Amino acid sequence: MKKDALVQEWVDGYGDWFLKEDALDNAGMTKNLYPYDSMFSPITINRMTVKNRLVMAPMGNISMCDETGRPNEKMLQYFYERAKGGVGLITTGLVPVSHGIDNSITELGQLSYFPRIDRSRTVYAGWRDLAQGCHSFGARVFIQLTPGLGRVGNPQCLLTMFKLPVSASWNPSFYIPAIPCAPLSDRKLKKIVKNMGQGAVDGKTAGLDGVYLHGHEGYLLEQVTNPAFNRRKLGRYANWQAFGLDCVREIRKRTGPHYPVMYRIDLSLALNETYGEAMLKTGSLKKFTNGRIIEDTLDYMKNLVAAGVDIFDVDLGCYDNWWLPHPPSSMPPGCFLEVSRTVKEYFKAQGIVSNAGVEVPVVAVGKLGYPDLAEAALRSGRCDMVMLGRPLLADPDWCNKAYAGRTGDIRPCIGCQEGCINEFVEGGHPQCAVNPRTSFEHVFPAVPHPAAKPRKIAVVGGGPAGVTVAVTAAKRGHRVELINRDAEVGGRLIPGSMAKIKYEVANYRLYLKDLVEKTVAEGNLKIRANTTATVEDLKRGGYDVIIFALGTKDAELPLPGTEMVRRAQAAELLKTPGLLGGAKKIVVVGGGVVGCETAYWLKFEKGCDVTVVEMDKYIMNHTCTANRGHLIHYLQKAGVPLLNCTKVTGFVPGGVKVARNVSKTVPDPYITWHPILPENIENPLAPKLKIEEKEEILPADLVVLAAGGIGDDGLYLEAQQERAAPELYNIGDSFSAGKVLEATRAAYRLGIRI
């Protein structure tokens, strides 16, 4: 099993990174390095000039196209908004060119939820419109082409078309490892090479400024160009470098010497470094132990430059350790800057320049949405450009605001990945939890229309939903009073931002606080803090509209013996750490997001001995694969027991009684190398869960309850009964306990239409 000492050091450091004294320096919307002369300096790629060093990352434009694959108005306006926001280079989400070869990318009826450029002339107009619209704001656009998804594609093709997914060799499907992926023949791979060239020249003809190859994260291009996945013994593509080099040469042949070619690559899959000896014992991983080490990847990159690549962006990981290529909120800021530095130093030492005779820019990726951090990375020479993905979904004007020094106005990403990834995994399209206009730019204007008739509005609750609807309505001219039972706005964001791994939520809470203060100064918004609203008070207010956004009430456990143990709600404990009271042995009841984040805080920041108990089959179910994977992996490394299929039945002095299913059919709670399937996808190969319960007592000095919340809708229902105002609305968690995404989305839509 090959390992890189450097990669091992990086991977080991992603668990407790926040314990370093300077870990969160530059991880906020400060402007200590303003003006950002490095960020806003031009750069040459081949012979093309990009106005600044900021790149919009490729994020899948799933279901943002017609079913023929033609970019639709949703997709066009989404990109225009980011171009208008000042980014220098835009890269699209992945566009497969292997329909009819990779069985996982085409839907029944020859339809597609991916944008296409290979289908026919019917799709070309969309790409021409995209190029022209972005150019009008001075942004360049690269189309990201992928040879396919292979083993990380949807294996539903087995059920819908009776065809196996494909890969470079016989490899297990990422989603359902029991499904094998068949190796593609050299003939089919050569056809894909031709398609890559055709897709690139079609993009050039459409006016797009460059082509971008998706060669990382374990997609099909990586599967054929990484010996972890490519174990072929015969034929041209038994040489794992050949397929990628052939694709680049074909693109160069079709587009000429000066059309920019970009390549997305991981310096290492980091699988051996992530899972160690478990790789050899795990059926869906044991074939993948022979991945590229740093030396192999750098040699391949040198050969790619010789073949015609002009620019790289580089990171770590693949789907099987998905928190690396999709770093969640709990990963450190600038997590891959040392990766890009490693590549830059190699290129410099080797004297590597592109075929155009210029340096090959290296783009840094990974949680760089903080202007000071991005500027420092460029000034220190750790990269040549900075790639922003989710930060530009959260705030499409990130670049313009940074250029103007208005960093405090930047709406920060919270790293939840619920809108940008989980939404389309569940069947939707990319959105953003903190920006309700993302992907709805074609529906909602940038500046909401003024209210035709200003009204007197009360908003009860100061969480994300309450703040969003109050500010939106006030800016439209309504007279709004925000009634908040806490001293500060934020609601559940207040306890939710206390752990150091939740620094991005802390940034967002500060943003909301500043937003409210600025809106109050404008005159249409008033705040009544430390106030618990009553129906009588609301009726006396003479409001035209009352909006309830009271969030949730913590679920209690009315079980025998509750008086025998010391208990605290997770949110209460996070807000008031003194409630810990010296407790060292803690049982967290509830293995969802709140429970596991609290357990992480207790283990790493407070040094407690923690056990997590969860009734469900899965820990952190319904959470983005990357976010849950990162926490679960490092909780396991820290020795935290995660007990799934375990019910709390009562309490005894100093302990928690549980009924634990000890059947061998209970899923391993620590599996992070394949995801939990959405509930509407049945896995016919999954073993049936059997019940074999065993009673246990878990020792505990303190029981922390994280058993979920119940919508706090009592005041709304009472106000409805008492007819407290002509119009009443109930939104956010008090309507349906969910996530920030649902809360802000509902609040904004109500705020612009009331």
Buried (B, 14 or more C-beta within 10 A) or exposed (E): EBBBEBBBEBBBEBBBBBEEEEBBBBBBBBBEBBEBEBBBEEBBBBBBEBBBBBBBBBBBBBBBBBEBBBBBBBBBBBBBBBBBBBBBBBBBBBBBBBBEBBBBBBBEEEEBBBBBBBBEEEBBEBBBBBBBBBBEBBBBBBBBBBBBBBBBBBBBBBEEEEEBBBBBBEBBBBBBBBBBBBBBEBEBBBBBBBBBBBBBBBBBEBBBBBBBBBBBBBBBBBBBBBBBBBBBEEEEBBEBBBBBBBBBBBBBEBBEEEBBBBBBBBBBBBBBBBBBEBBEEBEBBEBBBBBBBBEBBBBBBBBBBBBBBBBBBBBBBBBBBBBBBBBBBBBBBBBBBBBBBBBBBBBEEEEBEBBBEBBBBBBBBBBBBBBBBBBBBBEEBBBBBBBBBBBBBBBBBBBBBBBEEBBBBBBBBBBBBBBBBBBBBEEEBBBBBBBBBBBBBBEBEEEBEEBEEBBBBBBBBBBBBBBBBBBBBBBBBBBBBBBBBBEBBBBBBBBBBBBBBBBBBBBBBBBBBEBBEEBBEEEBBBBBEEBEBEBEBBBEBEBBBBBBBBBBBBBEBEBEBEEEBBBBBBBBBBBEEEBBEEBEBBBBBBBBBBBBBBBBBBBBBBEBBBBBBBBBBBBBBBBBBBBBBBBBBBBBBBEBBBBBBBBBBBBBEBBBBBBBBEBEBBBEBBBBBBBBEEEEBEEEEEEEEEEEBEEBEBEBBBBBBBBEBBBBBEBBEEBBEEEBBEEBBBBBBBBBBBBBBBBBBBBBBBBBEB
